[in-house]
Amino acid sequence: MMFEAWLQLRGETPPERTVRTLAEGRSLALTHNLGGGPGECVSFVSVVGSELTD
């Protein structure tokens, strides 16, 4: 998910996977993963990109 978000932000995904209305002009993306079984769940949240400030 992180790699896909990074590609989307850079505009480098194949046209059939590009979400132009969402990714265009953005500099940050959020990914969220859940995994594991009952009692052993793992949650991972990541922010990908860079935010430039003046």
C-alpha positions, 0 to 999 in steps of 0.5 A: 500500500505504501508503494502504491500511494508513493507511485500515485503521488508521483503520478507514475502508476499505470493509467488503469490504476491512477485515481487522478481526481484524488492524487493530482495536486496532493503531497501526502497520502495515508495508508492503513493495514490490519492483519492477524487473528483474534487476539493477535491483531496488528494495525499499521498506519502510515503517512507517505509523502512530504509536506513543504512549508514556506 
